[in-house]
Amino acid sequence: MASIGAIIVCDDIRKEINGKDILIGVYGGDILVSGTPFVLVLGIWFEYFSSKPGKQSIIATASFSGRTISKVKAEIDTSGEPATGIGMPGLLINGEDEGDLVVEIVANDDAQTFSKTKRIRLAQSSTTDSSGVLPPS
């Protein structure tokens, strides 16, 4: 049975020369914005553990307030390693109001679905930067 070790929402995902992923601006709690409407560009990274070696098919869908913003189908080869990190950078969210960012991942080797919800809400403080996102405290 396949499994997901982590689903992480961040500002950006980059790749090192040695193949490792760099996650920039990881959100540990809610994503805070200074006002509405707002525009965010986010990345989603997840760790996939295959239940069997070989080629696997997965489908990852990201939605905000019930509207699909990205759907990716990936074929991955898990012959060498049972775990792999998969990144979805550059997800554009045009929000009119607060809402939920929902990530759903379907592992086709056993039709199992994994999901994570991250709340995007208005900040109670006026100490935001020009992007509208609160700086880390």
ROSE-4610 file (N, C-alpha, C; in Angstrom, 1 decimal, always signed):
// ROSE-4610
residu = [M/M/M/A/A/A/S/S/S/I/I/I/G/G/G/A/A/A/I/I/I/I/I/I/V/V/V/C/C/C/D/D/D/D/D/D/I/I/I/R/R/R/K/K/K/E/E/E/I/I/I/N/N/N/G/G/G/K/K/K/D/D/D/I/I/I/L/L/L/I/I/I/G/G/G/V/V/V/Y/Y/Y/G/G/G/G/G/G/D/D/D/I/I/I/L/L/L/V/V/V/S/S/S/G/G/G/T/T/T/P/P/P/F/F/F/V/V/V/L/L/L/V/V/V/L/L/L/G/G/G/I/I/I/W/W/W/F/F/F/E/E/E/Y/Y/Y/F/F/F/S/S/S/S/S/S/K/K/K/P/P/P/G/G/G/K/K/K/Q/Q/Q/S/S/S/I/I/I/I/I/I/A/A/A/T/T/T/A/A/A/S/S/S/F/F/F/S/S/S/G/G/G/R/R/R/T/T/T/I/I/I/S/S/S/K/K/K/V/V/V/K/K/K/A/A/A/E/E/E/I/I/I/D/D/D/T/T/T/S/S/S/G/G/G/E/E/E/P/P/P/A/A/A/T/T/T/G/G/G/I/I/I/G/G/G/M/M/M/P/P/P/G/G/G/L/L/L/L/L/L/I/I/I/N/N/N/G/G/G/E/E/E/D/D/D/E/E/E/G/G/G/D/D/D/L/L/L/V/V/V/V/V/V/E/E/E/I/I/I/V/V/V/A/A/A/N/N/N/D/D/D/D/D/D/A/A/A/Q/Q/Q/T/T/T/F/F/F/S/S/S/K/K/K/T/T/T/K/K/K/R/R/R/I/I/I/R/R/R/L/L/L/A/A/A/Q/Q/Q/S/S/S/S/S/S/T/T/T/T/T/T/D/D/D/S/S/S/S/S/S/G/G/G/V/V/V/L/L/L/P/P/P/P/P/P/S/S/S]
num = [1/1/1/2/2/2/3/3/3/4/4/4/5/5/5/6/6/6/7/7/7/8/8/8/9/9/9/10/10/10/11/11/11/12/12/12/13/13/13/14/14/14/15/15/15/16/16/16/17/17/17/18/18/18/19/19/19/20/20/20/21/21/21/22/22/22/23/23/23/24/24/24/25/25/25/26/26/26/27/27/27/28/28/28/29/29/29/30/30/30/31/31/31/32/32/32/33/33/33/34/34/34/35/35/35/36/36/36/37/37/37/38/38/38/39/39/39/40/40/40/41/41/41/42/42/42/43/43/43/44/44/44/45/45/45/46/46/46/47/47/47/48/48/48/49/49/49/50/50/50/51/51/51/52/52/52/53/53/53/54/54/54/55/55/55/56/56/56/57/57/57/58/58/58/59/59/59/60/60/60/61/61/61/62/62/62/63/63/63/64/64/64/65/65/65/66/66/66/67/67/67/68/68/68/69/69/69/70/70/70/71/71/71/72/72/72/73/73/73/74/74/74/75/75/75/76/76/76/77/77/77/78/78/78/79/79/79/80/80/80/81/81/81/82/82/82/83/83/83/84/84/84/85/85/85/86/86/86/87/87/87/88/88/88/89/89/89/90/90/90/91/91/91/92/92/92/93/93/93/94/94/94/95/95/95/96/96/96/97/97/97/98/98/98/99/99/99/100/100/100/101/101/101/102/102/102/103/103/103/104/104/104/105/105/105/106/106/106/107/107/107/108/108/108/109/109/109/110/110/110/111/111/111/112/112/112/113/113/113/114/114/114/115/115/115/116/116/116/117/117/117/118/118/118/119/119/119/120/120/120/121/121/121/122/122/122/123/123/123/124/124/124/125/125/125/126/126/126/127/127/127/128/128/128/129/129/129/130/130/130/131/131/131/132/132/132/133/133/133/134/134/134/135/135/135/136/136/136/137/137/137]
x = [+0.8/+0.0/+0.9/+0.6/+1.4/+1.1/+2.0/+1.7/+2.4/+1.9/+2.5/+3.1/+4.4/+5.1/+4.9/+4.7/+4.5/+3.9/+3.1/+2.6/+2.9/+3.7/+4.2/+3.9/+3.3/+3.0/+4.1/+4.7/+5.7/+5.7/+6.6/+6.6/+7.2/+8.2/+8.9/+9.6/+9.9/+10.7/+11.7/+13.0/+14.1/+14.9/+15.7/+16.4/+17.9/+18.6/+20.1/+20.8/+22.0/+22.8/+22.8/+22.9/+22.9/+21.6/+20.5/+19.2/+18.3/+18.8/+18.0/+17.1/+15.9/+14.9/+15.2/+15.0/+15.1/+13.6/+13.1/+11.8/+12.0/+11.4/+11.6/+10.3/+10.4/+9.2/+8.1/+8.4/+7.5/+6.4/+5.1/+4.1/+3.7/+3.9/+3.6/+2.2/+1.6/+0.2/-0.6/-1.6/-2.4/-1.5/-2.0/-1.3/-2.1/-1.4/-2.0/-1.8/-2.9/-2.8/-3.3/-2.9/-3.2/-4.6/-5.1/-6.4/-6.9/-8.1/-8.7/-9.1/-9.0/-8.5/-7.0/-6.5/-5.1/-4.6/-3.3/-2.6/-1.5/-1.4/-0.3/+0.3/+1.6/+2.2/+2.8/+2.4/+2.9/+3.4/+4.1/+4.6/+4.0/+3.8/+3.4/+4.4/+5.0/+5.9/+5.4/+5.5/+5.1/+6.1/+6.1/+7.0/+6.1/+6.5/+5.7/+6.4/+5.8/+6.4/+5.6/+6.2/+5.6/+5.4/+4.4/+4.2/+4.9/+5.4/+6.1/+7.0/+8.1/+9.1/+8.5/+9.1/+8.6/+8.0/+7.3/+6.7/+5.3/+5.1/+3.9/+3.2/+1.9/+1.2/+0.5/+0.7/+0.0/-0.7/-1.7/-2.4/-2.5/-2.0/-2.1/-2.9/-3.9/-4.8/-4.8/-4.6/-4.7/-5.9/-6.7/-7.8/-7.9/-8.6/-8.8/-10.3/-10.9/-12.3/-13.2/-12.8/-13.6/-13.2/-12.3/-11.9/-10.5/-10.4/-9.1/-8.2/-7.0/-6.0/-4.8/-4.7/-3.7/-4.0/-3.8/-3.9/-2.7/-2.0/-0.8/-0.8/-0.6/-0.4/+1.0/+1.6/+3.0/+3.3/+4.2/+4.6/+6.0/+6.2/+7.5/+8.0/+9.3/+9.9/+10.5/+10.0/+10.5/+11.3/+12.0/+12.8/+14.0/+14.6/+15.8/+15.5/+14.6/+14.3/+12.8/+12.3/+10.9/+10.2/+11.1/+10.5/+11.0/+10.2/+10.6/+9.9/+10.6/+10.0/+9.5/+8.2/+7.6/+7.2/+7.6/+7.3/+6.3/+5.5/+4.5/+4.7/+5.8/+6.0/+5.1/+5.0/+4.3/+2.8/+2.2/+0.7/+0.1/-0.6/-1.1/-2.5/-2.7/-4.0/-4.5/-5.6/-6.2/-7.4/-7.3/-8.3/-9.2/-10.5/-11.4/-11.7/-11.6/-11.9/-11.1/-11.2/-10.5/-11.1/-10.3/-10.7/-9.7/-10.0/-9.1/-8.4/-7.1/-6.2/-6.3/-6.7/-6.8/-6.0/-5.1/-4.3/-4.7/-5.0/-5.4/-4.4/-3.9/-3.0/-3.6/-3.7/-4.3/-3.1/-2.8/-1.8/-2.5/-2.2/-3.0/-2.6/-1.5/-1.2/-2.1/-2.8/-3.9/-5.1/-5.2/-6.4/-6.6/-5.6/-5.7/-5.6/-6.4/-6.3/-5.8/-4.9/-4.3/-4.7/-5.0/-5.3/-4.8/-4.6/-4.2/-4.9/-5.4/-6.0/-5.2/-5.0/-4.3/-5.2/-5.5/-6.4/-5.6/-6.2/-5.7/-6.7/-6.2/-7.1/-6.5/-7.4/-6.9/-6.1/-5.0/-4.2/-4.9/-4.7/-5.3/-4.3/-3.1/-2.2/-1.9/-1.4/-1.1/+0.4/+1.1/+2.6/+2.9/+2.4/+2.7/+3.7/+4.3/+5.2/+4.5/+5.1/+4.5/+3.8/+4.1/+3.4/+2.1/+1.8/+0.5/+0.6/+1.8/+2.0/+2.7/+2.3/+3.0/+4.4/+5.4/+6.7/+6.8/+7.8/+8.0/+8.2/+7.7/+8.0/+9.2]
y = [-1.2/+0.0/+1.2/+2.2/+3.4/+4.3/+5.2/+6.2/+7.5/+8.6/+9.9/+10.3/+10.6/+10.9/+12.3/+13.3/+14.7/+15.4/+16.4/+17.3/+18.7/+19.4/+20.7/+21.8/+22.9/+24.1/+25.1/+25.7/+26.7/+27.8/+28.8/+29.8/+29.4/+28.6/+28.1/+26.8/+26.1/+24.9/+25.0/+24.7/+24.8/+23.5/+23.2/+22.0/+22.3/+21.6/+21.7/+20.9/+21.2/+20.5/+19.0/+18.6/+17.2/+16.5/+17.3/+16.6/+16.8/+17.4/+17.6/+18.8/+18.7/+19.8/+20.8/+22.1/+23.2/+23.8/+23.7/+24.3/+25.7/+26.7/+28.1/+28.6/+29.1/+29.7/+28.7/+27.7/+26.7/+27.2/+27.0/+27.4/+26.3/+26.6/+25.7/+25.8/+26.9/+27.1/+27.7/+28.5/+29.1/+30.1/+30.3/+31.3/+32.6/+33.6/+34.9/+35.9/+36.6/+37.6/+38.9/+40.1/+41.4/+41.9/+41.4/+41.9/+41.1/+41.3/+40.7/+41.8/+41.5/+40.2/+40.1/+38.9/+38.7/+37.7/+37.8/+36.9/+36.2/+34.9/+34.2/+33.2/+33.0/+32.0/+31.0/+29.8/+28.8/+27.6/+26.8/+25.5/+24.4/+23.3/+22.1/+21.0/+20.4/+19.4/+18.2/+17.0/+15.8/+14.7/+13.8/+12.7/+11.4/+10.7/+9.5/+8.2/+7.3/+6.0/+5.0/+4.3/+3.3/+2.0/+1.3/+0.0/-1.1/-0.8/-1.8/-1.1/-1.8/-1.1/-1.1/-0.1/+0.0/+1.3/+1.4/+2.6/+2.7/+4.0/+4.2/+5.5/+5.6/+6.7/+7.4/+8.7/+9.4/+10.7/+11.1/+12.3/+13.3/+14.5/+15.5/+16.6/+17.0/+18.1/+19.1/+20.4/+21.5/+22.3/+22.7/+23.5/+24.6/+25.7/+26.8/+27.1/+27.0/+27.3/+26.6/+25.3/+24.4/+24.6/+25.5/+25.7/+25.1/+24.1/+23.5/+24.5/+24.6/+25.5/+24.8/+23.5/+22.7/+21.2/+20.5/+19.0/+18.4/+17.6/+17.0/+15.5/+14.9/+13.5/+13.2/+12.3/+12.0/+10.5/+10.1/+8.7/+8.7/+8.0/+8.0/+6.5/+6.4/+5.1/+4.9/+4.0/+3.7/+2.4/+2.1/+0.9/+1.0/+2.1/+2.3/+2.6/+3.5/+3.9/+3.8/+3.4/+3.3/+4.6/+5.7/+7.0/+8.0/+9.0/+10.1/+11.4/+12.5/+13.8/+14.4/+14.9/+15.5/+16.9/+17.8/+19.2/+19.8/+20.7/+21.4/+22.9/+23.5/+24.9/+25.8/+27.1/+28.1/+28.0/+27.6/+27.5/+28.9/+29.4/+30.8/+30.7/+31.5/+31.6/+33.0/+33.3/+34.6/+34.4/+35.0/+34.8/+36.0/+35.8/+36.9/+37.1/+35.9/+35.9/+34.8/+34.7/+33.6/+32.3/+31.2/+29.9/+28.8/+27.6/+26.5/+26.1/+25.9/+25.3/+23.8/+23.0/+21.5/+20.8/+19.9/+19.1/+17.7/+17.1/+15.7/+14.9/+13.8/+12.9/+11.5/+11.1/+9.7/+8.9/+7.8/+6.8/+5.7/+5.7/+4.7/+3.3/+3.0/+1.6/+0.9/+1.6/+1.0/+2.0/+3.0/+3.9/+4.5/+4.8/+5.4/+6.9/+7.6/+9.1/+9.7/+10.6/+11.4/+12.8/+13.5/+14.9/+15.8/+17.1/+18.0/+19.3/+20.0/+21.3/+22.3/+23.5/+24.6/+25.8/+26.5/+27.6/+28.9/+29.7/+31.0/+32.0/+32.9/+33.8/+35.2/+36.1/+37.5/+37.6/+38.3/+38.6/+39.6/+39.5/+40.5/+41.7/+41.6/+42.7/+43.4/+44.6/+45.4/+45.3/+44.4/+44.3/+43.3/+43.6/+42.7/+43.4/+42.6/+43.1/+43.4/+43.9/+44.3/+43.1/+41.9/+40.8/+40.5/+41.1/+40.8/+39.7/+39.0/+37.9/+38.4/+37.9/+38.3/+37.8/+38.6/+38.1/+37.2/+36.3/+35.4/+36.2/+35.6/+36.3/+35.8]
z = [+0.0/+0.0/+0.0/-0.9/-1.0/+0.2/+0.5/+1.5/+1.2/+1.9/+1.8/+3.1/+3.1/+4.4/+4.8/+3.9/+4.2/+3.0/+3.3/+2.2/+2.8/+2.1/+2.6/+1.6/+2.2/+1.4/+1.7/+0.6/+0.8/-0.3/-0.2/-1.2/-2.5/-2.4/-3.7/-3.5/-4.6/-4.5/-5.6/-5.2/-6.1/-6.0/-7.0/-7.1/-7.0/-6.1/-6.1/-7.2/-7.5/-8.5/-8.2/-6.9/-6.5/-6.5/-6.9/-7.0/-5.8/-4.7/-3.5/-3.8/-3.1/-3.2/-2.1/-2.4/-1.5/-1.3/-0.1/+0.1/+0.8/+0.2/+0.7/+1.3/+2.5/+3.1/+3.4/+4.2/+4.6/+5.5/+5.3/+6.1/+7.1/+8.4/+9.5/+10.0/+9.8/+10.2/+9.1/+9.5/+8.4/+7.6/+6.4/+5.5/+5.7/+6.2/+6.5/+5.4/+5.0/+4.0/+4.6/+4.0/+4.6/+4.2/+3.1/+2.7/+1.5/+1.1/-0.1/-1.1/-2.4/-2.9/-2.8/-3.0/-2.8/-3.9/-4.2/-5.1/-4.4/-4.4/-3.9/-4.9/-4.9/-5.7/-4.7/-4.7/-3.7/-4.4/-3.6/-4.0/-3.1/-3.6/-2.8/-3.1/-2.0/-2.1/-1.3/-1.8/-1.0/-1.2/-0.2/-0.2/-0.4/-1.5/-1.9/-1.6/-0.9/-0.6/-1.4/-2.4/-3.2/-2.4/-2.8/-2.2/-2.9/-4.1/-4.9/-5.9/-6.2/-7.2/-8.6/-9.3/-10.7/-11.0/-12.2/-12.6/-11.9/-11.3/-10.6/-11.2/-11.1/-11.6/-10.4/-10.3/-9.2/-9.9/-9.2/-9.6/-8.4/-8.6/-7.5/-7.9/-7.1/-7.4/-6.3/-6.6/-5.7/-6.0/-5.0/-5.2/-4.1/-4.4/-3.4/-3.5/-2.3/-2.2/-3.2/-3.4/-4.3/-5.8/-6.2/-7.6/-7.8/-8.8/-9.1/-9.6/-9.0/-9.5/-10.2/-10.0/-10.6/-10.5/-11.6/-11.5/-12.3/-11.7/-12.3/-12.2/-13.4/-13.4/-13.6/-12.8/-12.9/-13.0/-13.8/-13.8/-13.2/-12.1/-11.5/-11.4/-11.4/-11.4/-10.0/-9.3/-7.9/-7.9/-9.0/-9.0/-8.0/-8.0/-7.2/-5.8/-5.5/-4.2/-4.0/-2.8/-2.5/-2.2/-1.9/-1.6/-2.6/-2.9/-3.8/-3.4/-3.6/-3.3/-4.6/-4.6/-5.8/-5.5/-6.3/-6.1/-7.2/-6.8/-7.7/-7.4/-8.0/-7.8/-8.6/-8.3/-9.1/-9.2/-8.1/-8.1/-7.8/-8.8/-8.6/-8.0/-6.9/-6.3/-6.3/-7.0/-7.0/-6.0/-4.8/-3.8/-3.7/-3.7/-3.4/-1.9/-1.2/+0.2/+0.9/+2.2/+2.9/+2.4/+2.6/+2.1/+2.4/+1.9/+2.2/+0.9/+1.0/+0.0/+0.3/-0.6/-0.4/-1.5/-1.0/-1.8/-1.7/-2.8/-2.9/-3.8/-3.3/-4.0/-4.1/-5.4/-5.6/-6.1/-5.4/-5.8/-6.5/-7.8/-8.7/-8.5/-7.8/-7.6/-6.7/-5.9/-5.0/-4.8/-5.7/-5.7/-4.3/-3.6/-2.3/-2.4/-1.6/-1.7/-0.4/-0.5/+0.6/+0.5/+1.6/+1.4/+2.6/+2.3/+3.3/+3.0/+4.1/+4.0/+4.7/+4.1/+4.7/+4.5/+5.6/+5.7/+5.2/+4.3/+4.0/+4.5/+5.4/+6.1/+6.3/+6.6/+6.9/+8.2/+8.1/+9.3/+10.2/+11.5/+12.4/+12.6/+12.0/+12.2/+10.9/+11.0/+9.7/+9.4/+10.0/+9.8/+8.7/+7.5/+6.4/+5.4/+4.6/+3.6/+2.3/+1.3/+0.1/-0.6/-0.3/-1.0/-0.3/+0.8/+1.5/+2.5/+2.5/+3.4/+4.7/+5.8/+7.0/+7.1/+7.5/+7.6/+8.8/+8.9/+10.0/+11.3/+12.4/+13.6/+14.3]
